[in-house]
Amino acid sequence: MDFPRIFILIRDYAESYFVSFDEFRAHIAEVNFFDPTDRDTADLEDILTDAWNFLSLQEEEEERQAELYEDDDLI
């Protein structure tokens, strides 16, 4: 990744599953820069898009793990 060093605060992780990307960008995610001067060169849209996509993949993995756990209970 070509992003500067950042961390992203997800204000409400549970709610992030149920909001649109625009709501995620406006109300859920907060991008923080380790070096504030990097903010001028960063493309926040790309950063937030990658964060949104990661959460989607994470949700899919959690669902897969939950299904595996449910299958184990049946045995």
C-alpha positions in Angstrom: 0.0 0.0 0.0 1.1 3.5 -0.7 -0.7 5.1 2.1 1.0 7.1 4.8 1.1 5.6 8.3 -2.4 5.9 9.7 -4.8 4.3 12.1 -8.5 4.2 11.5 -10.9 4.5 14.5 -14.1 2.6 13.9 -16.5 4.4 16.2 -19.1 1.7 16.2 -17.9 -1.6 14.9 -21.3 -3.4 15.2 -23.1 -0.6 13.5 -20.5 -0.6 10.6 -22.1 -3.8 9.3 -25.4 -2.0 8.7 -24.5 1.3 7.2 -23.8 2.5 3.7 -20.4 3.5 2.5 -21.4 7.2 2.8 -22.6 6.7 6.4 -19.4 4.8 7.1 -17.3 7.6 5.8 -19.2 10.3 7.5 -20.1 8.8 10.9 -18.2 5.6 11.6 -14.6 5.8 10.4 -12.1 8.4 11.5 -8.7 8.4 9.8 -5.8 9.6 12.0 -2.3 10.2 10.7 0.8 9.5 12.7 2.4 12.3 10.8 -0.2 15.1 10.4 1.7 16.5 7.4 0.8 13.4 5.5 -2.8 14.4 5.5 -2.2 16.8 2.6 -1.0 14.1 0.3 -3.3 11.3 1.3 -6.4 10.3 -0.7 -8.9 9.7 2.1 -11.4 8.2 -0.4 -9.0 5.4 -1.3 -8.1 4.9 2.4 -11.8 4.6 3.4 -12.6 2.4 0.4 -9.9 0.0 1.5 -11.1 0.0 5.1 -14.7 -0.5 3.9 -13.6 -3.5 1.7 -11.6 -5.0 4.6 -14.7 -4.8 6.9 -16.7 -6.6 4.2 -14.1 -9.4 4.0 -14.0 -9.6 7.8 -17.8 -9.9 8.0 -17.7 -12.8 5.4 -15.0 -14.5 7.5 -16.9 -14.1 10.7 -20.0 -15.6 9.0 -17.9 -18.5 7.7 -16.5 -19.2 11.2 -20.0 -19.0 12.7 -21.2 -21.6 10.2 -18.3 -23.9 11.0 -19.1 -23.5 14.7 -22.7 -24.3 14.1 -21.8 -27.4 12.1 -19.5 -28.6 15.0 -22.5 -28.3 17.3 -24.5 -30.7 15.2 -21.9 -33.5 15.5 
